[in-house]
Amino acid sequence: MQLGTRWAVGGEVPPRVPDAMIAAIREVETELADVDTTQWRWTLTWLEGRPVVELDDGTRLRMTHDGAILRDQLD
């Protein structure tokens, strides 16, 4: 696993993140429109060269080897 970076919900996604992952991030953020996320951050890491992003609420998005985005909720 390679360490990445953190950024605020609604903020600029790091440039290396693929478009499909950005779309998934924006979808999650849209779902949270009625929630106060001013203190929440996304955390980006890389696993086997593919991005994994996790939101402070436990939402995790992972890119598979074929480019699909998987979403799950960590406890």
DSSP file (Angstrom, degrees, kcal/mol; ACC not computed):
  #  RESIDUE AA STRUCTURE BP1 BP2  ACC     N-H-->O    O-->H-N    N-H-->O    O-->H-N    TCO  KAPPA ALPHA  PHI   PSI    X-CA   Y-CA   Z-CA
    1    1 A M              0   0    0      0, 0.0     2,-0.5     0, 0.0    46,-0.2   0.000 360.0 360.0 360.0 138.0    0.0    0.0    0.0
    2    2 A Q  E     -A   46   0A   0     44,-3.2    44,-2.5     0, 0.0     2,-0.1  -0.922 360.0-120.7-110.3 132.0    1.3    3.5   -0.9
    3    3 A L  E     +A   45   0A   0     -2,-0.5    42,-0.2    42,-0.2     2,-0.0  -0.390  36.4 174.1 -69.9 148.2    0.3    6.4    1.3
    4    4 A G  E     -     0   0A   0     40,-0.7     2,-0.3     1,-0.1    41,-0.2   0.170  26.4 -79.5-121.8-122.1   -1.5    9.2   -0.4
    5    5 A T  E     -     0   0A   0     39,-0.5    39,-3.3    -2,-0.0     2,-0.3  -0.880  23.9-122.6-148.6 173.6   -3.2   12.4    0.7
    6    6 A R  E     +A   43   0A   0     -2,-0.3     2,-0.3    37,-0.2    37,-0.2  -0.931  25.1 173.1-124.8 150.8   -6.2   13.9    2.3
    7    7 A W  E     -A   42   0A   0     35,-1.6    35,-3.2    -2,-0.3     3,-0.1  -0.984  34.6 -92.7-152.8 159.4   -8.6   16.6    1.1
    8    8 A A  E >   -A   41   0A   0     -2,-0.3     3,-2.4    33,-0.2    33,-0.2  -0.333  49.0 -92.0 -73.3 150.6  -11.9   18.1    2.2
    9    9 A V  T 3  S+     0   0    0     31,-1.4    -1,-0.1    28,-0.4     3,-0.1  -0.434 118.6  18.2 -57.8 130.5  -15.3   16.9    1.1
   10   10 A G  T 3  S+     0   0    0      1,-0.3    -1,-0.3    -2,-0.1     3,-0.1   0.350 105.3 120.6  85.0  -5.7  -16.2   19.0   -2.0
   11   11 A G  S <  S-     0   0    0     -3,-2.4     2,-0.4     1,-0.2    -1,-0.3  -0.128  76.6 -66.2 -83.0-177.9  -12.5   19.9   -2.5
   12   12 A E        -     0   0    0     -3,-0.1    -1,-0.2     1,-0.1    -4,-0.1  -0.557  49.6-133.1 -74.2 125.3  -10.2   19.4   -5.4
   13   13 A V        -     0   0    0     -2,-0.4    -1,-0.1     1,-0.1     9,-0.0  -0.562  35.9 -92.2 -76.1 139.6   -9.4   15.7   -5.9
   14   14 A P    >   -     0   0    0      0, 0.0     3,-1.6     0, 0.0    -1,-0.1  -0.210  37.6-117.8 -52.6 143.4   -5.7   14.9   -6.4
   15   15 A P  T 3  S+     0   0    0      0, 0.0    -2,-0.1     0, 0.0     0, 0.0   0.703 106.7  62.1 -63.3 -23.5   -4.8   14.9  -10.1
   16   16 A R  T 3  S+     0   0    0      2,-0.1    -3,-0.0     0, 0.0     0, 0.0   0.608  77.0 108.0 -78.9  -9.7   -3.7   11.3  -10.3
   17   17 A V  S <  S-     0   0    0     -3,-1.6     5,-0.1     1,-0.1    -4,-0.0  -0.528  76.5-116.0 -73.0 127.8   -7.1   10.0   -9.4
   18   18 A P    >>  -     0   0    0      0, 0.0     4,-2.1     0, 0.0     3,-0.5  -0.208  20.7-113.4 -63.4 153.6   -8.9    8.4  -12.4
   19   19 A D  H 3> S+     0   0    0      1,-0.2     4,-2.5     2,-0.2     5,-0.2   0.849 114.8  57.3 -56.6 -39.2  -12.1   10.0  -13.7
   20   20 A A  H 3> S+     0   0    0      1,-0.2     4,-1.6     2,-0.2    -1,-0.2   0.886 108.7  46.5 -62.7 -37.8  -14.2    7.0  -12.8
   21   21 A M  H <> S+     0   0    0     -3,-0.5     4,-2.5     2,-0.2    -1,-0.2   0.897 110.1  53.1 -70.5 -40.2  -13.1    7.3   -9.1
   22   22 A I  H  X S+     0   0    0     -4,-2.1     4,-2.6     1,-0.2    -2,-0.2   0.916 107.8  51.6 -60.0 -42.7  -13.8   11.1   -9.2
   23   23 A A  H  X S+     0   0    0     -4,-2.5     4,-1.9     1,-0.2    -1,-0.2   0.899 110.4  48.5 -61.1 -40.7  -17.3   10.5  -10.4
   24   24 A A  H  X S+     0   0    0     -4,-1.6     4,-2.1     2,-0.2    -1,-0.2   0.890 110.6  51.0 -67.2 -39.4  -17.9    8.0   -7.6
   25   25 A I  H  X S+     0   0    0     -4,-2.5     4,-2.4     1,-0.2    -2,-0.2   0.939 110.7  48.4 -61.1 -47.8  -16.5   10.5   -5.0
   26   26 A R  H  X S+     0   0    0     -4,-2.6     4,-2.2     1,-0.2    -1,-0.2   0.847 108.2  55.5 -63.6 -34.2  -18.8   13.2   -6.4
   27   27 A E  H  X S+     0   0    0     -4,-1.9     4,-1.8     2,-0.2    -1,-0.2   0.930 109.0  46.5 -63.6 -45.1  -21.8   10.8   -6.2
   28   28 A V  H  X S+     0   0    0     -4,-2.1     4,-1.0     1,-0.2    -2,-0.2   0.925 111.6  51.7 -61.7 -44.4  -21.1   10.1   -2.5
   29   29 A E  H >< S+     0   0    0     -4,-2.4     3,-0.5     1,-0.2    -1,-0.2   0.876 106.7  53.6 -62.4 -37.4  -20.7   13.8   -1.9
   30   30 A T  H >< S+     0   0    0     -4,-2.2     3,-1.5     1,-0.2    -1,-0.2   0.897 105.1  54.4 -62.6 -40.6  -24.1   14.5   -3.6
   31   31 A E  H 3< S+     0   0    0     -4,-1.8     3,-0.4     1,-0.3    -1,-0.2   0.743 107.0  52.7 -63.8 -22.8  -25.8   12.0   -1.3
   32   32 A L  T X< S+     0   0    0     -4,-1.0     3,-2.3    -3,-0.5    -1,-0.3   0.188  71.0 117.7 -98.2  15.7  -24.4   13.9    1.7
   33   33 A A  T <  S+     0   0    0     -3,-1.5    -1,-0.2     1,-0.3    -2,-0.1   0.793  78.6  46.1 -56.1 -31.8  -25.7   17.3    0.6
   34   34 A D  T 3  S+     0   0    0     -3,-0.4     2,-0.4    -4,-0.2    -1,-0.3   0.304  99.1  87.4 -95.0   9.0  -27.9   17.6    3.7
   35   35 A V  S <  S-     0   0    0     -3,-2.3     2,-1.1     2,-0.0    -3,-0.0  -0.870  84.5-116.4-110.2 141.0  -25.2   16.5    6.2
   36   36 A D        +     0   0    0     -2,-0.4     3,-0.2     1,-0.2    -2,-0.1  -0.655  45.6 159.6 -76.3 103.5  -22.7   18.8    7.8
   37   37 A T    >   +     0   0    0     -2,-1.1     3,-1.5     1,-0.1   -28,-0.4   0.098  29.6 120.4-110.7  19.6  -19.4   17.5    6.3
   38   38 A T  T 3  S+     0   0    0      1,-0.3    -1,-0.1   -30,-0.1    -2,-0.0   0.774  83.3  38.8 -60.1 -26.1  -17.3   20.7    6.9
   39   39 A Q  T 3  S+     0   0    0     -3,-0.2    -1,-0.3   -31,-0.1     2,-0.2   0.431  95.8 106.8-101.6  -0.2  -14.9   18.7    9.1
   40   40 A W    <   -     0   0    0     -3,-1.5   -31,-1.4   -31,-0.1     2,-0.3  -0.502  47.6-169.1 -84.0 148.9  -14.8   15.5    7.0
   41   41 A R  E     -A    8   0A   0    -33,-0.2    15,-1.2    -2,-0.2     2,-0.3  -0.960  19.6-130.4-133.7 151.1  -11.9   14.5    4.8
   42   42 A W  E     -AB   7  55A   0    -35,-3.2   -35,-1.6    -2,-0.3     2,-0.5  -0.778  20.4-151.3 -91.1 145.7  -11.3   12.0    2.1
   43   43 A T  E     -AB   6  54A   0     11,-2.2    11,-2.2    -2,-0.3     2,-0.5  -0.990   7.7-157.8-120.5 125.3   -8.1    9.8    2.5
   44   44 A L  E     + B   0  53A   0    -39,-3.3   -40,-0.7    -2,-0.5   -39,-0.5  -0.882  19.0 162.4-104.6 129.2   -6.4    8.5   -0.6
   45   45 A T  E     -AB   3  52A   0      7,-2.7     7,-2.6    -2,-0.5     2,-0.4  -0.873  29.8-128.9-131.9 170.7   -4.1    5.5   -0.6
   46   46 A W  E     -AB   2  51A   0    -44,-2.5   -44,-3.2    -2,-0.3     2,-0.5  -0.988  17.1-172.3-126.1 129.3   -2.9    3.2   -3.4
   47   47 A L  E >  S- B   0  50A   0      3,-2.9     3,-1.7    -2,-0.4    -2,-0.0  -0.977  78.7 -17.9-124.1 117.3   -3.1   -0.5   -3.3
   48   48 A E  T 3  S-     0   0    0     -2,-0.5    -1,-0.1     1,-0.3    -2,-0.0   0.860 128.9 -53.7  54.0  38.0   -1.4   -2.4   -6.1
   49   49 A G  T 3  S+     0   0    0      1,-0.2    -1,-0.3   -47,-0.0    -3,-0.0   0.502 117.5 109.8  80.4   4.3   -1.3    0.8   -8.1
   50   50 A R  E <  S-B   47   0A   0     -3,-1.7    -3,-2.9    13,-0.1    -1,-0.2  -0.899  71.1-108.3-115.8 144.3   -5.1    1.4   -7.8
   51   51 A P  E     -B   46   0A   0      0, 0.0    12,-1.6     0, 0.0     2,-0.4  -0.396  27.3-174.2 -73.7 143.6   -6.7    4.1   -5.8
   52   52 A V  E     -BC  45  62A   0     -7,-2.6    -7,-2.7    10,-0.2     2,-0.4  -0.991   8.2-171.3-130.2 123.9   -8.6    3.5   -2.6
   53   53 A V  E     -BC  44  61A   0      8,-2.5     8,-3.0    -2,-0.4     2,-0.4  -0.951   2.7-170.1-120.2 140.3  -10.4    6.5   -1.0
   54   54 A E  E     -BC  43  60A   0    -11,-2.2   -11,-2.2    -2,-0.4     6,-0.2  -0.994  11.6-145.8-131.6 132.6  -12.1    6.5    2.4
   55   55 A L  E >   -B   42   0A   0      4,-3.0     3,-2.6    -2,-0.4   -13,-0.2  -0.617  32.3-109.0 -90.9 153.9  -14.3    9.2    3.9
   56   56 A D  T 3  S+     0   0    0    -15,-1.2   -14,-0.1     1,-0.3    -1,-0.1   0.718 117.7  61.7 -57.2 -21.9  -14.2   10.0    7.6
   57   57 A D  T 3  S-     0   0    0      2,-0.1    -1,-0.3     1,-0.0     3,-0.1   0.466 125.1 -99.0 -84.1   0.5  -17.7    8.4    8.0
   58   58 A G  S <  S+     0   0    0     -3,-2.6    16,-3.0     1,-0.3     2,-0.3   0.370  74.1 145.1 100.3  -4.1  -16.3    5.0    6.8
   59   59 A T  E     - D   0  73A   0     14,-0.2    -4,-3.0    12,-0.1     2,-0.4  -0.521  29.5-167.9 -66.6 129.7  -17.4    5.1    3.2
   60   60 A R  E     -CD  54  72A   0     12,-3.1    12,-2.4    -2,-0.3     2,-0.4  -0.981  13.0-167.1-126.7 134.6  -14.7    3.4    1.1
   61   61 A L  E     -CD  53  71A   0     -8,-3.0    -8,-2.5    -2,-0.4     2,-0.4  -0.975  10.5-176.5-118.2 131.5  -14.4    3.4   -2.7
   62   62 A R  E     -CD  52  70A   0      8,-2.6     8,-3.2    -2,-0.4     2,-0.5  -0.976  20.4-137.1-129.3 142.3  -12.0    1.0   -4.4
   63   63 A M  E     - D   0  69A   0    -12,-1.6     6,-0.2    -2,-0.4     5,-0.1  -0.862  22.7-143.1 -97.6 128.2  -11.0    0.6   -8.0
   64   64 A T    >   -     0   0    0      4,-3.0     3,-1.8    -2,-0.5    -1,-0.0  -0.275  32.3 -95.6 -81.7 173.3  -10.8   -3.0   -9.2
   65   65 A H  T 3  S+     0   0    0      1,-0.3    -1,-0.1     2,-0.1    -2,-0.0   0.761 126.5  50.6 -61.7 -24.9   -8.3   -4.3  -11.7
   66   66 A D  T 3  S-     0   0    0      2,-0.1    -1,-0.3     0, 0.0    -3,-0.0   0.335 123.4-101.7 -97.4   8.4  -10.8   -3.8  -14.6
   67   67 A G  S <  S+     0   0    0     -3,-1.8    -2,-0.1     1,-0.3     2,-0.1   0.411  74.8 139.3  92.7  -1.8  -11.6   -0.2  -13.6
   68   68 A A        -     0   0    0     -5,-0.1    -4,-3.0     1,-0.0     2,-0.5  -0.432  49.4-129.3 -72.8 151.7  -14.9   -0.8  -11.8
   69   69 A I  E     -D   63   0A   0     -6,-0.2     2,-0.4    -2,-0.1    -6,-0.2  -0.910  19.5-162.8-106.1 125.4  -15.5    1.1   -8.6
   70   70 A L  E     -D   62   0A   0     -8,-3.2    -8,-2.6    -2,-0.5     2,-0.4  -0.875   3.9-159.8-106.2 138.9  -16.7   -0.8   -5.5
   71   71 A R  E     +D   61   0A   0     -2,-0.4     2,-0.3   -10,-0.2   -10,-0.2  -0.962  18.5 157.8-120.7 134.0  -18.3    1.0   -2.6
   72   72 A D  E     -D   60   0A   0    -12,-2.4   -12,-3.1    -2,-0.4     2,-0.5  -0.936  35.1-120.3-145.0 172.1  -18.5   -0.3    1.0
   73   73 A Q  E     -D   59   0A   0     -2,-0.3     2,-0.3   -14,-0.2   -14,-0.2  -0.964  20.8-149.4-119.8 119.6  -19.0    1.0    4.5
   74   74 A L              0   0    0    -16,-3.0    -2,-0.0    -2,-0.5     0, 0.0  -0.617 360.0 360.0 -84.4 146.2  -16.4    0.3    7.1
   75   75 A D              0   0    0     -2,-0.3    -1,-0.1   -17,-0.0   -17,-0.0   0.447 360.0 360.0 -88.5 360.0  -17.6    0.1   10.7
